[in-house]
Amino acid sequence: MQIEIRGLERLSHRERQVVALKETGLGNDAVAHRLGLSPATVATLFNRARGKGYQVVLVISGDPLNVFPADADDDEATEES
């Protein structure tokens, strides 16, 4: 699985770093430690980035969630007939 963040061009370099780490599930303390910032600065940067707007898109290869059976295409064709 990959994460794609759309609208990064509107964010500063530091905001991009914070968004990338926060959107992968890290908390403010972990992001702060990794980037050498205070947790308050991380929160400020994240809120500023959210205000500028961006979208997070998950790109999933294959079917790791097992929601599409192997014969799903055949089922759809049968239902349309």
C-alpha positions in Angstrom: 0.0 0.0 0.0 1.2 3.5 -0.8 0.0 6.9 0.3 -0.4 9.7 -2.2 -0.9 13.2 -0.9 -2.5 15.6 -3.4 -2.1 19.3 -3.1 1.4 19.2 -1.7 2.4 22.1 -4.0 0.5 24.4 -1.7 2.5 23.3 1.4 5.9 24.4 2.6 8.7 21.8 2.8 8.3 21.5 6.6 4.5 21.2 6.3 5.0 18.4 3.7 7.2 16.5 6.1 4.8 16.8 8.9 1.8 15.8 6.8 3.6 12.8 5.3 4.5 11.5 8.8 1.1 12.4 10.5 -0.9 10.8 7.7 1.0 7.5 8.1 -0.2 7.4 11.7 2.5 9.0 13.8 1.6 11.2 16.6 2.9 14.7 17.3 5.5 13.5 19.7 6.9 10.9 17.3 6.9 13.4 14.4 8.6 16.1 16.6 11.3 13.7 17.6 12.0 12.5 14.1 12.1 16.1 12.7 13.8 17.8 15.7 10.8 20.0 16.4 8.6 20.6 19.4 5.2 18.8 19.5 3.5 22.2 19.5 5.3 23.2 16.3 4.2 19.9 14.7 0.6 20.7 15.7 0.9 24.2 14.3 2.4 23.0 11.0 -0.2 20.3 10.6 -3.1 22.6 11.3 -1.7 25.2 8.9 -1.4 22.5 6.2 -4.9 21.3 6.8 -6.1 24.9 6.3 -4.3 25.1 3.0 -6.1 21.9 1.9 -4.7 18.6 0.6 -6.1 15.1 0.0 -4.8 11.7 1.1 -5.2 8.9 -1.4 -4.4 5.3 -0.6 -3.0 3.3 -3.5 -3.5 -0.4 -2.9 -1.8 -2.9 -5.2 -3.7 -6.1 -5.9 -6.4 -7.1 -3.4 -4.8 -7.3 0.1 -8.2 -6.6 1.7 -9.6 -9.6 -0.2 -12.8 -7.8 -1.3 -12.7 -8.7 -5.0 -13.1 -12.4 -5.7 -11.0 -13.7 -8.6 -14.1 -14.2 -10.8 -15.6 -10.7 -10.0 -15.4 -9.7 -13.7 -17.3 -12.8 -14.7 -20.1 -12.0 -12.1 -20.5 -8.4 -13.4 -20.8 -9.6 -17.0 -23.4 -12.1 -16.0 -25.4 -9.5 -14.0 -25.4 -7.1 -16.9 -26.8 -9.7 -19.4 
